[in-house]
Amino acid sequence: MLATLLLLVQAQAIPVDAGWTLDGPTIGIERHRDVAAIRVDNGRATRRDLQLMDGSIEFDVEMTDVRSFVYLQFRMESDTEFEEIYLRPHKSELPDAVQYNPVWRGDSYWQLWHGPGGTAGPRFELNKWTHVRLDLQGAVAALYLDRSATPAMVIPLARAPRSGYVAVRASTPDTSLLRGRRTASFANFQARRGALAQALPAPPAAPAREPGDITRWQVSPGFAGERAAMTELPAAALEGRANWPSYNVERSGVLAIGRHQARPRPVGAAIARLVLRADREQLQRLYLGYSDYVTVFVNGRPVFAGDAHYSFDEPRQEGLIARSQATVWLPLRPGENEILLAVVDSFGGWALMGRLEPADGARLLPAP
């Protein structure tokens, strides 16, 4: 048994100068600090013959302080279905210097994963090699930097554990700021496939459910949208709404719509549906998180619209989802009330999350 375990965790060197598919305008293989390295400004290097579910992948990466994004993509079922972690070297020691991101149908969902298990703030050593190791075991990943015995982040992975290939990627919005340097150089790849020698640390616990949390939503098929508040909903999109499918939220309480259906390009919209029963005419508070745009309709009338899309500047908006984004007072009449939420997204996460204030007394009818 011990011999088998040692065999499973034995490291396999992955050569840099062969076997990689290089895609992108500025990517290639060169000697860097006396070793063969994949240099990248904007591009991705993919290793399709390295299939990995449990085990580890490790490498060295050199980064600069220019605003950039340095990725490890893993368990890749295709070029549009995978898990990834990326480093923001220009955010060294800030809370989101490292970001976990599940990808469905080619869409990034980073706006939905933040805080413990989603982001972390390690210090990066720039303009020199940084050692990166990612251990994988079932639905958990642990990221180690610079050979530390303590993980920089332990991640409860969102996608189901499946074997897949790996890739590294780097990008920067402005290559002129590099001044002759590369966004990133990658070298000294190794992989271990199979059971790990020891169990991974436990990931952060899921947030506790609170009274009034909405844990299941009905959702329409997607349709083309616009980055603006809606004053009315398309009649065609509302057809058969009583029989729309319903979906459970993630462990964080977020409904990741793109997990369940493709987002229309370039701007996608869908309508989420709730039915509330009230004993009297009343106002019911809804604590609402959304990404990126939402319009709330109560019994056919728009009562709220919000814009929370990510914007780097002018104006600066983080684009992160949380129930604290809005408190919406829903005007209810006695009996059943239909709440429709038009959710529009073009980048970073197509999603909703919500909680109904229990003290207000309206009852959420179960989604089919």
matplotlib code that plots the C-alpha trace (Angstrom):
import matplotlib.pyplot as plt

x = [0.0, 2.8, 4.6, 1.4, 1.0, 4.6, 4.1, 1.0, 2.6, 5.9, 6.7, 6.8, 8.9, 7.0, 9.4, 9.0, 10.4, 8.0, 4.3, 2.8, 0.3, 1.1, -1.8, -1.6, 0.0, 3.0, 4.1, 7.1, 9.8, 13.2, 16.1, 15.4, 17.7, 19.5, 16.4, 13.9, 10.8, 7.5, 7.4, 4.0, 2.7, -0.8, -1.5, -2.0, 0.2, -1.8, -0.6, -3.4, -1.6, -1.4, -4.7, -5.1, -8.0, -6.3, -2.6, -0.6, 0.9, 3.8, 6.1, 8.1, 6.8, 8.4, 6.1, 6.4, 4.6, 2.7, -1.1, -1.4, -3.1, -1.2, -3.2, -3.1, -6.0, -6.7, -9.2, -9.9, -12.6, -12.4, -11.1, -14.4, -15.0, -12.4, -11.2, -8.6, -6.6, -4.9, -2.4, -2.6, 1.0, 0.2, -2.1, 0.6, -0.7, -4.1, -7.1, -7.6, -4.1, -5.1, -8.4, -10.2, -12.6, -14.8, -15.4, -18.6, -19.2, -16.2, -17.6, -15.5, -17.4, -14.8, -17.3, -19.1, -16.2, -14.5, -13.6, -12.3, -11.8, -12.3, -9.6, -6.4, -3.7, -0.2, 2.9, 4.6, 8.3, 8.5, 11.2, 12.4, 11.1, 8.1, 7.4, 3.7, 2.1, -1.5, -2.7, -6.0, -8.1, -11.8, -13.7, -10.8, -7.7, -4.8, -2.4, 1.1, 3.6, 7.3, 7.5, 5.6, 4.2, 1.1, -1.3, -2.0, -5.5, -7.7, -10.5, -13.8, -14.1, -17.3, -17.2, -17.6, -14.2, -13.3, -10.0, -8.8, -5.7, -3.8, -2.7, -0.9, -1.8, -0.9, -2.3, -1.8, -4.0, -1.1, 2.1, 3.8, 4.2, 6.4, 9.4, 11.1, 10.0, 7.5, 4.2, 5.2, 7.7, 7.0, 9.5, 10.3, 6.9, 6.2, 3.0, 1.9, -1.2, -3.3, -3.8, -1.9, 0.4, -1.7, -5.1, -5.5, -6.4, -10.1, -11.5, -13.4, -16.9, -19.8, -21.8, -24.6, -28.1, -30.2, -34.0, -35.4, -32.4, -33.6, -32.0, -33.8, -34.9, -36.9, -35.1, -36.2, -34.2, -31.6, -32.2, -30.4, -30.2, -29.0, -26.9, -29.8, -32.9, -35.9, -39.3, -41.1, -40.3, -40.5, -43.7, -41.9, -39.5, -42.4, -44.1, -44.5, -43.0, -44.9, -42.9, -39.5, -36.8, -35.6, -32.0, -30.3, -27.9, -24.1, -22.8, -22.3, -26.0, -25.4, -27.4, -24.8, -27.0, -24.3, -23.7, -27.1, -27.4, -25.3, -25.3, -26.3, -23.5, -22.5, -25.0, -27.2, -30.4, -32.7, -35.6, -35.7, -39.2, -40.4, -44.0, -44.8, -48.0, -49.2, -52.1, -52.6, -51.5, -47.9, -44.3, -41.8, -38.1, -35.8, -32.0, -30.7, -27.3, -27.0, -24.5, -24.4, -27.7, -31.2, -34.7, -37.3, -41.0, -43.8, -47.0, -45.9, -44.7, -41.0, -40.1, -36.3, -33.3, -29.6, -26.3, -23.3, -21.1, -17.4, -15.6, -11.9, -12.3, -14.8, -16.6, -14.7, -17.0, -15.8, -18.6, -18.7, -22.0, -23.5, -26.9, -26.0, -26.1, -29.7, -32.7, -35.9, -39.3, -41.7, -45.4, -47.5, -51.3, -53.2, -52.8, -50.1, -47.6, -45.3, -41.8, -39.7, -36.1, -34.5, -30.8, -28.4, -24.7, -21.8, -18.7, -17.5, -20.6, -24.3, -26.0, -28.5, -28.7, -31.4, -33.0, -36.5, -36.8, -38.7, -40.2, -42.2, -44.2, -44.7, -44.2, -42.1, -43.9, -41.6, -40.1, -41.0]
y = [0.0, 2.4, 1.6, 2.4, 5.7, 6.7, 5.9, 8.0, 11.1, 10.8, 14.0, 14.1, 16.8, 18.6, 19.9, 23.5, 23.2, 20.6, 19.5, 23.0, 24.7, 28.4, 30.8, 34.6, 37.6, 37.8, 34.3, 32.1, 29.9, 31.4, 31.0, 33.1, 33.0, 30.0, 27.8, 27.2, 29.4, 30.2, 34.0, 35.7, 39.2, 38.2, 34.6, 31.1, 27.9, 24.7, 21.2, 18.9, 15.6, 16.4, 15.0, 15.7, 15.5, 14.8, 15.5, 18.6, 21.0, 23.2, 25.7, 28.8, 32.2, 35.6, 38.6, 42.4, 45.2, 46.3, 45.8, 42.2, 38.9, 35.6, 32.4, 28.7, 26.9, 23.3, 20.4, 21.8, 19.7, 22.1, 25.6, 27.0, 24.7, 24.7, 26.0, 28.7, 30.7, 33.9, 36.3, 40.0, 41.0, 44.7, 44.0, 42.4, 42.1, 43.5, 41.3, 40.2, 39.7, 36.0, 35.2, 31.8, 31.7, 28.9, 29.1, 27.9, 28.2, 30.5, 33.0, 34.1, 34.3, 36.0, 38.6, 35.9, 34.4, 36.7, 36.6, 33.4, 30.6, 33.0, 35.7, 36.1, 38.7, 37.2, 39.3, 38.7, 38.7, 40.5, 40.3, 37.0, 33.4, 32.7, 29.0, 28.1, 24.7, 23.8, 20.6, 19.1, 16.6, 16.1, 19.4, 21.2, 22.9, 24.4, 27.1, 27.4, 30.2, 30.3, 26.8, 27.9, 25.1, 27.2, 27.6, 31.1, 30.0, 26.8, 26.8, 24.9, 24.4, 25.2, 22.7, 19.0, 17.2, 15.8, 15.1, 17.7, 19.3, 22.4, 25.7, 28.9, 32.3, 35.9, 39.2, 42.9, 45.8, 48.0, 46.3, 49.7, 49.8, 46.7, 48.6, 45.5, 43.1, 40.3, 40.1, 36.6, 33.9, 30.3, 27.5, 24.3, 22.5, 19.4, 17.4, 14.6, 12.6, 10.6, 10.6, 13.1, 12.0, 13.7, 15.3, 19.0, 21.6, 22.1, 25.0, 27.9, 26.9, 27.9, 30.9, 29.8, 30.0, 32.7, 32.9, 34.4, 33.3, 32.5, 29.2, 28.3, 30.4, 29.9, 31.3, 31.9, 31.0, 33.6, 36.3, 39.3, 42.2, 45.8, 47.5, 49.6, 49.4, 47.8, 49.5, 46.4, 42.8, 41.2, 39.2, 36.3, 35.9, 35.5, 32.7, 29.5, 31.2, 29.1, 26.1, 27.7, 25.4, 26.2, 26.0, 25.8, 28.5, 27.9, 27.3, 31.1, 31.7, 33.0, 31.8, 31.5, 31.6, 30.7, 27.4, 26.4, 28.0, 29.8, 33.6, 35.2, 37.4, 40.1, 41.1, 38.4, 38.7, 36.3, 36.7, 35.2, 34.5, 34.4, 34.1, 35.6, 35.2, 38.1, 38.2, 41.9, 44.9, 45.4, 46.2, 43.3, 44.0, 42.1, 42.3, 41.9, 41.2, 41.2, 41.1, 43.2, 45.0, 44.2, 45.5, 44.3, 44.0, 43.4, 42.2, 43.6, 47.1, 48.1, 49.1, 49.1, 49.2, 48.9, 49.0, 47.2, 46.3, 46.2, 49.4, 50.0, 53.8, 56.6, 55.5, 52.9, 50.0, 46.7, 44.6, 42.2, 40.6, 40.8, 41.1, 44.5, 46.0, 46.9, 46.9, 46.8, 47.5, 45.2, 46.5, 43.4, 43.0, 40.3, 36.8, 35.7, 38.3, 37.6, 39.1, 39.1, 40.2, 40.9, 40.2, 41.5, 40.7, 41.0, 40.2, 38.7, 36.9, 36.5, 36.1, 36.9, 36.4, 37.5, 37.4, 38.2, 40.0, 37.5, 40.2, 41.6, 38.4, 37.5, 33.9, 32.6, 29.8, 26.9, 27.0, 24.0]
z = [0.0, 0.9, -2.4, -4.3, -2.5, -3.2, -6.9, -7.1, -5.7, -7.6, -9.4, -13.2, -14.9, -17.7, -20.4, -21.5, -25.0, -26.3, -26.0, -25.3, -27.6, -27.6, -28.4, -28.3, -29.9, -27.7, -26.4, -27.0, -25.5, -24.6, -22.1, -19.0, -15.9, -17.4, -17.9, -20.7, -20.0, -21.6, -21.9, -22.1, -22.5, -23.6, -24.4, -23.1, -23.1, -22.9, -22.1, -23.3, -22.6, -18.9, -17.6, -13.9, -11.4, -8.0, -7.5, -7.9, -10.4, -9.7, -11.5, -11.2, -12.4, -12.7, -12.6, -12.6, -10.8, -14.0, -13.8, -15.0, -14.5, -14.2, -14.5, -13.7, -15.4, -14.4, -14.7, -18.2, -19.8, -22.8, -23.5, -22.2, -19.2, -16.4, -13.0, -12.7, -10.1, -11.0, -9.4, -9.6, -9.0, -8.9, -5.9, -3.7, -0.1, -1.0, -0.1, -3.8, -4.8, -5.6, -7.1, -7.6, -10.6, -12.0, -15.7, -17.4, -21.2, -21.5, -19.0, -16.0, -12.6, -10.5, -9.2, -7.3, -5.5, -3.0, 0.6, 2.4, -0.1, -3.1, -2.7, -0.6, -0.1, -0.1, -0.7, -4.1, -4.8, -8.2, -10.9, -9.6, -9.6, -7.4, -6.8, -7.2, -6.2, -6.4, -4.7, -5.7, -3.8, -4.7, -4.3, -2.5, -3.8, -1.8, -3.3, -1.9, -2.8, -2.4, -0.9, 2.2, 4.4, 4.9, 1.9, 0.7, 0.0, 0.5, -2.0, -2.0, -5.7, -7.5, -10.4, -10.0, -9.7, -13.2, -14.9, -17.3, -18.9, -17.7, -19.0, -17.9, -19.1, -18.7, -19.8, -19.3, -20.5, -21.5, -22.8, -23.2, -19.4, -19.4, -20.8, -22.3, -19.5, -19.9, -18.2, -16.9, -17.5, -16.6, -16.0, -14.1, -14.4, -12.4, -11.9, -9.6, -10.5, -8.1, -4.4, -2.3, 0.5, 3.1, 3.3, 2.4, 5.0, 5.4, 3.3, 4.9, 6.1, 3.9, 5.2, 7.5, 6.1, 7.6, 7.9, 4.7, 2.5, -1.0, -1.9, -5.1, -8.1, -11.2, -14.2, -17.8, -20.9, -21.8, -24.4, -25.8, -23.3, -23.1, -20.4, -19.1, -16.9, -18.4, -18.2, -19.5, -20.0, -23.5, -23.8, -25.6, -22.7, -20.2, -22.0, -19.9, -16.8, -14.4, -15.7, -15.9, -14.5, -11.0, -9.7, -6.3, -5.2, -4.6, -1.1, -0.8, -1.5, -5.0, -8.0, -10.8, -13.8, -16.3, -14.6, -15.9, -19.3, -21.9, -21.7, -25.0, -26.5, -26.2, -23.5, -22.0, -20.0, -18.1, -15.8, -12.3, -10.8, -7.2, -5.9, -2.5, -0.6, 1.6, 4.1, 3.6, 1.6, 2.8, 2.0, 2.0, 2.2, -0.2, 0.4, -3.1, -4.7, -8.5, -11.3, -13.3, -13.9, -12.5, -12.8, -10.3, -11.2, -8.8, -10.4, -13.7, -12.5, -12.3, -8.7, -8.7, -11.1, -10.3, -12.1, -10.4, -13.4, -12.9, -13.9, -13.5, -13.6, -14.3, -12.2, -10.1, -9.3, -7.9, -9.4, -6.5, -5.5, -2.0, -0.5, 0.8, -2.7, -2.4, -0.1, -2.2, -0.7, -2.6, -2.6, -2.1, -2.3, -0.4, -2.0, -4.5, -5.9, -8.8, -8.5, -11.7, -11.7, -15.1, -14.8, -17.4, -17.7, -20.2, -18.1, -14.8, -13.4, -14.3, -10.9, -8.2, -4.5, -2.0, 1.4, 2.4, 5.7, 7.9, 10.1, 7.2, 7.1, 3.4, 2.5, -0.4, -2.2, -3.1, -6.6, -8.7]

ax = plt.figure().add_subplot(projection="3d")
ax.plot(x, y, z, "-o")
ax.set_aspect("equal")
plt.show()
